[in-house]
Amino acid sequence: MVTITALDTFDVRFPTSIDHDGSDAMNPDPDYSAAYVVMRTDSPDGLSGYGLVFTIGRGNDVQTAALAALEPRVIGRRVEDIVERLGDFARQLNGDSQLRWLGPEKGVMHMAIGAVINAAWDLAARRAGKPLWRFIADMTPEQIVDQVDFRYLTDALTPHRALEILRAAEPHKKLRIAQLEAEGYPAYTTSPGWLGYTDEKMQRLARQAVDDGFRTIKLKVGLHLEDDIRRCRLARATVGPDIAIAVDANQRWDVGSAIEWLKPLESVGLAWVEEPTSPDDVLGHAAIRRAVAPTPISTGEHGQNRVLFKQLLQAGAVDLIQIDAARVGGVNENLAILLLAAHFGVRVFPHAGGVGLCELVQHLAMADFVAITGKKEDRAIEFVDHLHEHFVDPVRIVKGRYVAPTAPGFSAQMHPASIRDHLYPDGIVWQGVAMAADR
Ligand SMILES: [Mg+2]
């Protein structure tokens, strides 16, 4: 019998704000950070599960406390009970009524629960000797449906309808796995587009992105309209007419100002507009979408749970959605969101970047391709070329595409030396460096 012996939490931070990496209209000086969690066991082979919550700095103070609050729910439990019934495990963590009161199913506590659930999936996939995408793809439709909490969803998506979607995919799985392993999964890049970059740096990186094989780039917008018009036109002139350009306002606008702001950008030919306004404003997104059509509208990286995604889809508020591996309640809730998107026929462009988000979310997109939608060429996973060197199984991008991971697990494990050096505030990289907010 193997038992969970510890839930270790580490406050890992990177001083990314020094070079404005990750800067956007709402987040001018992020220090990319991970509240990193290790679910340890007494298995003789050292089996552990790894997960993280991505924050942009001081959020780690709060997240590490939230993760610590979950220790009593996990320590001492049998590994077999958890990995063989991951749906029950997720429901139990989400169902702790005293902690649920803080949400329900949203915010700090929900993100911490998501990280622990993801660590359990990592552990399960490692134990099975499979990368997570394959671990999910090899489940039966019934097993996948068992992972999902359909509470609050059945007016839009029933277990019966989810089974239909999954069963339709079943005969094609083998071929799709072979396709995925041979072709990879399309990526798009945000590396050129950070708001703190000069025009020259943006153009150089945009040119580089096209040379590297990316077919879509994304620019941050929303601070000054004249700058956005100039940067978008410069980007279009740099990459030519065949490369898609998306923009991301990171929740900057009210509904009216979003509509006004987007009119002069129309001529650039935008692939989508991401997070035009508050992530909670379902009807606001719908109003913006109607007003700026046919420019596609998108949101979701800050979508707090499956209920919000249900409403966005029911209201016809978005043309496409972002999922985020470390925002909602782990793999289980993301499976719910992927099934909702499949049911409504809305494309998913997973959010990534930060610390480890590319490593994590690639597995969900690939599982979606094999076991749910069978689609990948009409969508793409975000890619940002930062901080991958800190991961034991980093993403691999070849010619603008994610290569399907082969190592067992969820790719969230970090190198021990990276954790040690970036521990806040005592790690060596923080000696003599103040966090952005304190400079
Ligand atoms: Mg975004």
Residues whose N, C-alpha, C, O or C-beta is under 5 A from the ligand:
A	BS01	MG	D248 E274
